[in-house]
């Protein structure tokens, strides 16, 4: 009898065939090597959860082996693409796989090893769900007994009202409302922004002193990037790289709004918005998610911290994949690498918990220390997604979006916005968002020390929303006729 803990041969064969095109599609979607690898394996783990059912469906319908799994995997990828704001991007499993650099993870394992790890991840998920279901069942059973006892003692009859499922959110968590209507304006950001209909002057011909925002006109890969200056006039970023709308991140603008950075597979393009001129920088490997550590310092990768104004390259111990973008910090003279903070994903490596990593200088060396995320809300946290932002250094918070974990209280949520204390790793607040109702949600920064800035995006339109961490509630700050990625500067520089 085959050991059920081992991946079956047909699943191994499936992973061998489908992981390369899935990995390539995930890389095109995310623009990030590590995030793409995590996504591809997480999606295959979800296929593994249903493998026997999918396989029975193939045999019952006399389909080719893996046909039902292909349909399910394609649907899962479409859902992920929608979460990233590209619902039109589909998974073509028969497309030729482009030749590109392979990471140590992707190149070190044989297909049978990859399949075994994915199969084991699925088994762990099943075990966790069974444990949660058992705990929930026990709680419901106890509640039902207490309810019957109370009803009997009161009037001899049981209460016919069924017990509610255990989906009550832990303290500090809230759900995004189904409909946002309350408004609160932000200083320096118009409440309504219409995209220009006429051709827009290039920024090289009409630079700005400072950008209030940059935004892709639409979610299409070929969409131009538009800049809104302090004079409330639009310019087009004519020096942006090809397919800039695909590569753009919500932390593209420098804190002072004077430069924009686009990480691509061929280099990082930094455009000075006050002149319209651009420079290209390189790192090994090339990053698709550069991080502004200050107005002057842009983190590209290990040993690649650049000063765009001078072209100088400084040593740095860590790359930007999980580095947090600092906000509300006006000291650009201090060493930006001191106090760097990362939020590392659960399952990276496979047995690791979600954690916070801090960097400090000691005897001319950079040392790091990791703190596991803690607190009641930690159970909601899944793999991180997209850039994160800090506010006020150690006196403030960190915020980043993540996938939800498979616990009953996150039922219906597709994204969790987590707020973490940088000093102790405690998850203080969590916002649960259902993208089917609210649209794709992205973290875009901080309005001030207590309000997170988010964008809620639907086809053709998005809302800039503030989330008040102390009073609770979400408020519309601005509406923009674009569903492309939006980036804002640090509001402190416009105060």
KEFI-254363 format. One record per residue (C-alpha): residue in one letter; z, y, x. Coordinates in steps of 0.05 Angstrom, whole numbers, padded with zeros to 5 digits, always signed. Each point is the difference from the previous one (the first is absolute). Example, Ala and Ser with C-alpha at 12.3 -4.5 7.8 and 13.67 -1.06 7.14 Angstrom:
BEGIN
A+00156-00090+00246/S-00013+00069+00027/
This chain:
BEGIN
X+00000+00000+00000/X-00019+00069+00026/X+00057+00047+00020/X-00002+00056-00053/X+00025+00049+00052/X-00065-00009+00039/X-00063+00038-00019/X-00050-00049-00031/X-00066-00010+00038/X-00042+00033-00055/X+00044+00063+00004/X-00007+00000+00076/X-00075-00004-00008/X+00002+00057-00051/X+00039+00045+00046/X-00048-00015+00057/X-00059+00022-00043/X+00030+00059-00037/X+00049+00033+00048/X-00053+00033+00044/X-00038+00036-00056/X+00065+00017-00035/X+00029+00028+00065/X-00063+00042+00010/X+00002+00027-00072/X+00074+00016+00006/X-00013+00038+00065/X-00055+00041-00033/X+00047+00015-00058/X+00062+00019+00040/X-00031+00023+00065/X+00060-00030+00037/X-00001-00065+00040/X+00071-00022-00013/X+00001+00020-00073/X-00066-00036-00012/X+00026-00064+00031/X+00064+00003-00042/X-00040+00013-00063/X-00049-00057+00012/X+00055-00050+00012/X+00042+00024-00059/X-00060-00008-00047/X-00013-00070+00027/X+00074-00017-00010/X-00008+00020-00074/X-00060-00047-00003/X+00044-00054+00031/X+00052+00010-00055/X-00054-00022-00051/X-00039-00047+00045/X+00013-00065-00037/X-00015+00033-00067/X-00064+00031+00027/X-00021-00065+00032/X+00010-00038-00066/X-00043+00053-00035/X-00056-00013+00050/X+00002-00075-00011/X+00006+00006-00076/X-00059+00047-00004/X-00039-00037+00054/X-00004+00063+00043/X-00007+00003+00075/X+00066-00006+00038/X+00033+00069+00005/X-00043+00033-00055/X+00060+00017-00044/X+00039+00024+00060/X-00058+00046+00018/X+00002+00031-00069/X+00075+00010+00004/X-00002+00027+00071/X-00055+00050-00019/X+00042+00024-00059/X+00061+00009+00044/X-00040+00040+00051/X-00028+00044-00056/X+00072+00015-00021/X+00018+00019+00071/X-00061+00044+00006/X+00021+00036-00063/X+00069+00012+00029/X-00032+00032+00060/X-00043+00044-00045/X-00066-00037+00009/X-00007-00043-00063/X-00075-00004+00011/X+00008-00038+00066/X-00011-00074-00011/X+00010-00062+00043/X-00065-00034+00021/X+00021-00067+00029/X-00071-00016+00021/X-00012+00064+00038/X-00010-00006+00076/X+00064+00015+00038/X-00008+00059+00048/X+00019-00011+00072/X+00060+00042+00018/X+00061-00003+00043/X+00049-00054-00021/X+00074+00011+00006/X+00048-00047+00035/X+00023-00028-00068/X-00070-00013-00026/X-00026-00030+00064/X+00058-00044+00021/X+00005-00049-00058/X-00045-00057-00019/X-00022-00005-00074/X+00048-00057-00012/X+00057+00043+00028/X-00021+00060-00042/X-00003-00043-00062/X+00068-00031+00015/X+00033+00068+00007/X-00032+00025-00064/X+00020-00064-00037/X+00071+00006+00024/X+00003+00073-00021/X-00021-00021-00070/X+00053-00055-00001/X+00053+00051+00020/X-00022+00045-00058/X+00006-00059-00048/X+00070-00017+00025/X+00021+00073-00007/X-00026+00004-00071/X+00036-00065-00019/X+00065+00027+00028/X-00009+00066-00037/X-00018-00037-00064/X+00061-00044+00007/X+00046+00060+00011/X-00032+00037-00058/X+00005-00061-00045/X+00074-00008+00018/X+00013+00073-00016/X-00037-00004-00066/X+00037-00064-00018/X+00067+00031+00014/X-00019+00062-00039/X-00022-00043-00059/X+00066-00038+00001/X+00040+00064+00002/X-00043+00030-00055/X+00011-00061-00046/X+00074+00001+00014/X+00004+00074-00017/X-00041-00009-00063/X+00042-00059-00024/X+00065+00036+00011/X-00025+00061-00038/X-00029-00030-00064/X-00013-00073+00012/X-00075+00011+00010/X-00040+00004+00064/X-00041+00062+00016/X-00073-00017-00011/X-00024+00052+00050/X-00027-00036+00063/X+00027+00019+00068/X-00044+00048+00040/X-00035-00028+00062/X+00032+00020+00067/X-00046+00059+00014/X+00053+00055+00004/X-00013+00041+00061/X+00054+00005+00053/X+00035+00067+00010/X-00045+00050+00034/X-00065-00027-00027/X-00043+00029-00056/X-00067-00013-00031/X-00057+00050-00002/X-00009+00022-00073/X-00062-00023-00038/X-00021+00072-00011/X+00013+00060+00046/X+00002+00067-00036/X+00056+00042+00030/X-00024+00050+00053/X+00033+00035+00058/X-00044+00043+00045/X+00003-00004+00076/X-00004+00064+00040/X-00068+00007+00031/X-00034-00054-00041/X-00040+00019-00062/X+00016-00038-00064/X-00073-00016-00013/X-00055-00010+00052/X-00073-00007-00020/X-00048-00030+00050/X-00055+00050+00018/X-00066-00014-00035/X-00044+00040+00048/X-00013-00018+00074/X+00061+00016+00041/X-00002+00041+00064/X+00014-00041+00062/X+00066+00014+00034/X-00035+00010+00067/X-00031+00063-00031/X+00062+00023-00037/X+00065-00027+00032/X+00068+00005-00033/X+00066+00026+00028/X+00035-00059-00032/X-00018-00053-00051/X+00038-00008-00064/X-00029-00069-00007/X-00059-00044+00018/X-00030-00050-00049/X-00059-00047-00004/X-00044+00024-00057/X+00000-00071-00028/X+00021-00071+00019/X-00071-00018+00023/X-00006-00016+00074/X-00053+00054+00010/X+00039+00054-00036/X+00008+00066+00039/X+00068+00026+00019/X+00018+00068-00030/X+00051+00050+00028/X+00037+00050-00044/X+00020+00061+00041/X+00057+00048-00012/X-00051+00046-00033/X-00009-00055-00053/X-00074-00009+00020/X-00031-00067+00015/X-00035-00020+00065/X-00033-00065+00020/X+00024-00036+00062/X-00068-00006+00033/X+00028-00028+00065/X+00033-00060-00035/X-00022-00069+00024/X-00047-00044-00039/X+00034-00033-00060/X+00061+00046+00009/X+00021-00011-00072/X+00010-00074+00017/X+00041+00014+00062/X+00042+00058-00026/X+00075-00009-00009/X+00051+00041-00038/X+00030+00024+00066/X-00067+00025+00028/X+00022+00074+00002/X+00045+00025+00056/X+00066+00028-00025/X-00025+00072+00008/X-00065-00014-00037/X-00044+00022+00059/X-00029-00067+00022/X-00024-00064-00034/X-00002-00069+00033/X-00044-00059-00021/X+00011-00067+00034/X-00061-00044+00000/X-00024-00064+00034/X-00037+00042+00051/X+00053+00051+00017/X+00046+00053-00030/X-00034+00065-00021/X+00044+00062+00001/X-00029+00063-00033/X+00029+00069+00012/X-00004+00033-00069/X+00009+00069+00030/X-00066-00007+00039/X-00036-00058-00033/X-00009-00035+00067/X+00018-00072+00012/X+00021-00046+00057/X+00000-00076+00006/X+00057-00040+00031/X+00004-00074+00016/X+00055-00051+00003/X+00001-00075+00014/X-00003-00027-00052/X-00030+00056-00043/X+00046+00020-00056/X-00020+00016-00071/X+00067+00032-00016/X+00020+00055+00050/X+00067+00033-00010/X+00017+00073+00012/X+00068+00000+00034/X-00002+00076+00002/X-00050+00057-00005/X-00021-00014+00071/X+00008-00076+00009/X-00043-00054-00031/X+00019-00073+00008/X-00060-00047+00008/X+00028-00063+00030/X+00042-00030+00056/X-00004+00047+00061/X-00044+00047-00041/X+00034+00064-00024/X-00048+00058+00003/X+00006+00076-00003/X-00065+00020-00035/X+00004+00072+00023/X-00004-00020+00073/X-00026-00072-00001/X+00061-00023+00039/X+00022-00072-00008/X+00073-00018+00004/X+00035-00068+00006/X+00032-00028-00063/X+00029-00070-00012/X-00026-00016-00070/X-00061+00006-00044/X-00006+00034-00068/X-00007-00060-00047/X+00070+00006-00029/X+00022+00067+00029/X+00027+00051-00049/X-00032+00070-00004/X+00055+00053+00009/X+00004+00060-00047/X+00042+00064-00002/X+00008+00003+00075/X-00022+00065+00032/X+00021-00016+00071/X-00065-00019+00036/X+00027+00010+00070/X+00047-00060+00001/X-00025-00069+00022/X-00030-00028-00065/X+00011-00072+00021/X+00075+00008-00001/X+00023-00017-00070/X-00063-00038-00020/X+00013-00045-00060/X-00040-00060-00027/X+00006-00039-00064/X-00019-00072+00015/X-00023-00048-00054/X+00034-00061-00026/X-00034-00062+00028/X-00023+00035+00065/X+00011-00048+00035/X+00003-00055-00053/X+00076-00006-00004/X+00018+00073+00009/X+00032+00044-00053/X-00022+00071-00015/X+00032+00045+00052/X+00003+00068+00031/X-00012+00011+00074/X+00024+00062+00037/X-00020+00024+00069/X+00043+00038+00050/X-00006+00023+00072/X+00047-00028+00054/X-00008+00009+00075/X-00073+00021-00008/X-00015-00062-00041/X-00014-00008-00074/X+00045-00051-00034/X-00001-00025-00071/X+00050-00031-00048/X-00014-00032-00067/X+00042+00003-00063/X-00013-00047-00059/X-00010+00038-00065/X+00061-00007-00043/X+00029+00019-00067/X-00010-00027-00071/X-00071+00027-00003/X-00024-00040+00060/X-00017-00059-00046/X-00057+00042-00029/X-00035+00012+00067/X-00064-00037+00018/X-00051+00014+00056/X-00011+00074+00015/X-00064+00033-00021/X-00029+00066+00026/X+00033+00056+00040/X+00074+00018-00004/X+00032+00068+00007/X+00069+00024+00023/X+00036+00065-00017/X+00054+00038+00037/X+00009-00051+00055/X+00065-00039-00001/X+00028+00045-00055/X-00055-00020-00049/X-00039-00060-00024/X-00061-00043+00013/X-00050-00017-00056/X-00055-00052-00001/X-00038-00041-00052/X+00003-00076+00000/X-00021-00060-00040/X+00055-00024-00047/X+00039-00063+00016/X-00002-00057-00051/X+00066+00014-00036/X+00008+00007-00076/X+00020+00073+00001/X-00068+00023+00028/X-00038-00033-00057/X-00062+00041-00016/X+00003+00042+00064/X-00057-00002+00050/X+00030+00049+00050/X+00070+00019+00021/X+00014+00068+00032/X+00062-00011+00044/X+00046+00054+00029/X+00040-00021+00061/X+00057+00032+00040/X-00023+00005+00073/X+00070-00006+00028/X+00020-00066-00031/X-00062-00031-00032/X+00029+00002-00071/X-00052+00002-00056/X+00028+00057-00042/X-00054+00009-00054/X-00059-00038-00027/X-00055+00020-00049/X-00039-00056-00034/X-00071+00016-00020/X-00050-00040-00042/X-00069+00021+00024/X-00031-00026-00065/X+00037+00057-00035/X+00011+00054+00052/X-00061-00011+00044/X+00000-00012+00075/X+00061+00031+00032/X+00004+00026+00072/X+00056+00033+00039/X-00025+00068+00025/X+00063+00032+00029/X+00060+00041-00019/X+00004+00063-00043/X+00070+00014+00029/X+00062-00038+00020/X+00010-00031-00069/X-00070-00008-00030/X-00052-00051+00021/X-00074+00017-00009/X-00044-00053-00031/X-00071-00003-00025/X-00017-00039-00064/X-00075-00013+00000/X-00047-00022-00055/X-00076+00000+00001/X-00024+00072+00011/X+00069+00032+00000/X+00068-00001+00033/X+00067+00033-00010/X+00047+00025+00054/X+00069-00022-00024/X+00070+00016+00024/X+00055-00052-00005/X+00070+00030-00001/X+00046-00048+00038/X+00065+00030-00026/X-00014+00020-00072/X-00053-00054-00011/X-00065+00010-00036/X-00073+00014+00018/X-00034+00067-00009/X-00074+00020+00006/X-00010+00053+00053/X-00076+00003+00000/X-00061-00034-00028/X-00063-00009+00042/X-00070-00021-00022/X-00007-00052+00054/X+00021-00073+00009/X-00009+00002+00075/X+00058-00003+00050/X+00040+00065+00004/X+00040+00027+00058/X+00049+00059+00000/X+00033+00037+00058/X+00075+00007+00007/X+00021+00051-00053/X+00051+00031+00048/X-00057+00034+00037/X-00024+00034-00063/X+00069+00023-00021/
